[in-house]
Amino acid sequence: MLNKKLEELKQKLVSEALLAEKMTRDSVDGLIKKDEDMLNEVINRMENEINSSEVEIDEMGTALIALYQPEAGDLRTILTILKINSDLERIGDLAVNIAQSSLYLIKQPPVKPLIDIPRMAEETTMMLHDAITSFINRDTQKARNVCKRDYIVDSLRDQILRELITYMTGNPSTIERAIHLIRISRSLERIGDLSTNICENTVYMAEGKIIKHNLGQNDDQ
């Protein structure tokens, strides 16, 4: 019975993860395509959906611990699901932040051509996608590889920030629009961080190893 309930819990988490990935992608696609309806869908419908999912998964996981008192691998799996569940809800919040800034920006003249933010969004959504795939397949090598890619997103965020500071300094009328672009880049960078969290928790679930503080080291050290 516990195995069946665990599988149901995993499937609910996967559905939530797919929604978080779609929210992230649509929040930037709406900016690129100037699609107000797409952005409002992220803000008004998808946020409610992911919030409801987060509560349901949390209640299910807590109930499984109380009813079955799982041990070892099963307990690690439930605890991992609860941690990832929280990360996915936060990713949903960040996607809403992006969509809100995008709604403002699509009604304004562009500060500069949108090149780096779409690149950053693509890398971030791929990290999230690969993080969830690593969880589904218990693929700890893929999980570790995602963690190592976090520097790419960080570098793009820093590049965007430097460029926008230059624009704001040269033309103060761009400040408000630039701040929204910075908010988007920071939200994407944070989604990358949360994807890394998912991968760290996947390794813990599969191997019982905590890699959060020694990604660049041998796990046995």
CORLINHU-V595867 format. One record per residue. N is the residue number from 1. SS is DSSP state (A for helix, B for strand, O for the rest). PHI is phi in whole degrees, -180 to 180 (none if undefined). OMEGA is omega as a letter, one per 20 degrees, with the letter a starting at -180 (* if undefined). Layout:
# CORLINHU-V595867
N_SS_PHI_OMEGA + N_SS_PHI_OMEGA
This chain:
# CORLINHU-V595867
1_O_none_r + 2_A_-62_r + 3_A_-59_r + 4_A_-65_r + 5_A_-65_r + 6_A_-64_r + 7_A_-65_r + 8_A_-62_a + 9_A_-64_r + 10_A_-61_a + 11_A_-64_r + 12_A_-66_r + 13_A_-67_r + 14_A_-62_r + 15_A_-62_r + 16_A_-65_r + 17_A_-64_r + 18_A_-62_r + 19_A_-67_r + 20_A_-62_r + 21_A_-64_r + 22_A_-65_r + 23_A_-60_r + 24_A_-63_a + 25_A_-65_a + 26_A_-67_a + 27_A_-66_r + 28_A_-89_r + 29_A_-59_r + 30_A_-62_r + 31_A_-69_a + 32_A_-63_a + 33_A_-89_a + 34_O_55_a + 35_O_-103_a + 36_A_-65_a + 37_A_-63_r + 38_A_-62_a + 39_A_-68_r + 40_A_-66_r + 41_A_-64_r + 42_A_-62_a + 43_A_-74_a + 44_A_-95_a + 45_A_-104_a + 46_A_-65_r + 47_A_-63_r + 48_A_-61_a + 49_A_-66_a + 50_A_-72_r + 51_A_-65_r + 52_A_-64_r + 53_A_-63_a + 54_A_-61_r + 55_A_-65_a + 56_A_-63_a + 57_A_-66_r + 58_A_-61_r + 59_A_-67_r + 60_A_-64_a + 61_A_-64_r + 62_A_-63_r + 63_A_-65_r + 64_A_-63_r + 65_A_-64_a + 66_A_-68_a + 67_A_-81_a + 68_A_-108_a + 69_O_44_a + 70_O_-65_r + 71_O_-127_r + 72_A_49_a + 73_A_-61_a + 74_A_-65_r + 75_A_-66_r + 76_A_-61_a + 77_A_-64_a + 78_A_-65_r + 79_A_-62_r + 80_A_-64_r + 81_A_-60_a + 82_A_-66_r + 83_A_-68_r + 84_A_-64_r + 85_A_-56_r + 86_A_-65_r + 87_A_-63_a + 88_A_-66_r + 89_A_-65_r + 90_A_-68_r + 91_A_-62_r + 92_A_-59_r + 93_A_-62_a + 94_A_-68_r + 95_A_-63_r + 96_A_-65_r + 97_A_-58_r + 98_A_-63_a + 99_A_-63_r + 100_A_-65_r + 101_A_-66_r + 102_A_-64_r + 103_A_-59_r + 104_A_-67_a + 105_A_-68_a + 106_O_-69_r + 107_O_-98_a + 108_O_-120_r + 109_O_-66_a + 110_O_-68_r + 111_O_-72_a + 112_O_-159_r + 113_O_-59_a + 114_O_-81_r + 115_O_-121_a + 116_A_-73_a + 117_A_-65_r + 118_A_-60_r + 119_A_-63_r + 120_A_-65_r + 121_A_-64_r + 122_A_-65_r + 123_A_-65_a + 124_A_-66_a + 125_A_-67_r + 126_A_-68_r + 127_A_-61_r + 128_A_-64_r + 129_A_-60_a + 130_A_-69_r + 131_A_-63_a + 132_A_-69_r + 133_A_-61_r + 134_A_-64_r + 135_A_-66_a + 136_A_-59_a + 137_A_-94_a + 138_O_53_a + 139_O_-94_a + 140_A_-73_r + 141_A_-68_r + 142_A_-62_r + 143_A_-60_r + 144_A_-65_r + 145_A_-64_r + 146_A_-62_r + 147_A_-58_a + 148_A_-72_a + 149_O_-85_a + 150_A_-60_a + 151_A_-64_a + 152_A_-64_r + 153_A_-66_r + 154_A_-61_a + 155_A_-65_r + 156_A_-65_r + 157_A_-60_a + 158_A_-65_r + 159_A_-64_r + 160_A_-62_a + 161_A_-62_r + 162_A_-61_a + 163_A_-64_a + 164_A_-71_r + 165_A_-62_r + 166_A_-62_r + 167_A_-63_a + 168_A_-66_r + 169_A_-68_a + 170_A_-78_a + 171_O_-147_a + 172_A_-58_a + 173_A_-69_r + 174_A_-89_a + 175_A_-58_a + 176_A_-64_r + 177_A_-65_r + 178_A_-65_r + 179_A_-63_r + 180_A_-66_r + 181_A_-66_r + 182_A_-64_r + 183_A_-60_r + 184_A_-64_a + 185_A_-65_r + 186_A_-68_r + 187_A_-66_r + 188_A_-64_r + 189_A_-63_r + 190_A_-69_r + 191_A_-63_r + 192_A_-61_r + 193_A_-62_a + 194_A_-69_r + 195_A_-64_r + 196_A_-63_r + 197_A_-58_r + 198_A_-58_a + 199_A_-68_r + 200_A_-61_r + 201_A_-71_r + 202_A_-64_r + 203_A_-62_r + 204_A_-62_r + 205_A_-61_a + 206_A_-80_a + 207_A_-118_a + 208_O_73_a + 209_O_-106_r + 210_O_-98_a + 211_O_-111_a + 212_O_-56_a + 213_O_-106_a + 214_O_-144_a + 215_O_-60_a + 216_O_-90_a + 217_O_-115_r + 218_O_-68_a + 219_O_-62_a + 220_O_-85_a + 221_O_-76_*
